[in-house]
Amino acid sequence: MQKDILVGILEDDVFSRHWMALLMVRDWRTRLMGEFSNQIELCEFLNGSFQSLDVLILDVDLFGEDFSVGEICQNLTDTKRSTKILLTGVNPNPRIIRHLDSDQIVGYVLKQEVGFSLSWMITFAYEGECVLTPGVLKMANDLRFSLPENRLILDGRKKLPGFTDHEADVARMAIIFSLGRRDLADELKISEQWSYGLVSELYKKMGLSDILSGEVDLFSYIPESPIIRSHFQEILDELGTSTKARDMETLAYHLITMPEIVT
């Protein structure tokens, strides 16, 4: 990827907004440019800043009427921005899905189906895919709505293969949330020394050192999806053969947050 994807969030729920912001900050592909709790704040940003905005995550649950999505599309056009819009919500909304016909709308995803895979979904949407989650796909099929040919169905709720539920929780705390070993030890009520060994064991279980050294083929760990594989090849090209802690954590982060592609 040539540059960071510049992202804005329009979301009135503070918890959801901060959760999405955390996931984006942790991913090297995305850079958060602004968080907006309402349409007025977004308009003030658009009118008062020359900063680019590549993707806007738009919570459709904000609106009582679907025309507000069209208003925001128009606001972006009026300020001469070619921003792509990724729609998100709690439940699939039949009034919203028709907006997928707009060139500015690049996907519609349900929050509980995004899981930890938000940055992956933003990346695919930015690159021209129409990103959907299974619940939106089901609604479209029920409504006999004709989806774009470039649709990509992603599910971020997958389990980590080979990990127990406890190990998966620890891996997410240590890697996704970037908890320091002392903080991780406090959270798990174990010694700091034990937390270092625990994280090292998780890395070993994921085969990170062997992957980065070239002893193990990364592509034996991931699905036979060309689009997923091309992204991991880009990540490997970026990291080289480094086994530094930061680079191992970067690779681990992308493996843990990788979504499942639904066929």
Phi, psi and omega in degrees: 000135188282331184206168174295147171272120183273121191237142170239155179235125171249103188207125183275341179277119185299317182298311181299319182297314181291325178296314178296320179298318180299314181297323181287321180297327183283347185257131184288349181276339188238144176229123183281124182257337181187145174243129184232131181268348178204173185293329180296315180298321178297315181297322178298320177296314183296323183276340186250003183226144175263005183292138178290156176219109185281316183225134174247122173274120188242115178282110184284347177290349176295333195253134173281333179233140187288348181295341179297329176298317177298324178298318181291321174303318181291321177301318179294320178295318182297329180265016174057043176249139179261035184297135174270147184244125174254113182279143177216153179194176180278312181240148179295135185241115182300333180285341184270326190298333180296341179291348176296347176286345181281140179294336182280337182271123185246014176162165179214115185232148177265136189302317183289344179264348177287323181059231180263010192260022186303313184294325174300315183293321176298317182298313180297320179296318180298326183276002172110003176276151171267103190271126178227160172248166188304323181296323177290320177300315180299316179299316180299318179295319179297323181274355185057039178277132181279112182276155178300150181295334182271023181294144178226115184265118184239142177231118183265014186262015186292153174279157176277117184298133178084359181252141168287166179301321180294316179298321179296319179296317179296316180299319181292319178297317185286325190254308181292315182271357177053044178290134173294158185297326178293316179295322178296319178297318178297318182295321184267355181060048176229172180287155179298320179299320180293326180294324177297315179295324181295314180293320177300322179293323177294317177299318180297320181295328178278348178074028188297312182299317181294325179293310183291332178277350180089002181286333180235138179282117178306325188286356171279350182263343190239164185296165179279042182260120180302322184289322176291316183295323179294326179289321178290328176297321177297319179295316179297319178298325180290320185275332185068222180254019183296138173244024175296151184304319182295321181288323176296321179293324178298312179296318179299319180302314182290326176292318183291323185268356182302126179279166172270134174270121183270124181269000000 
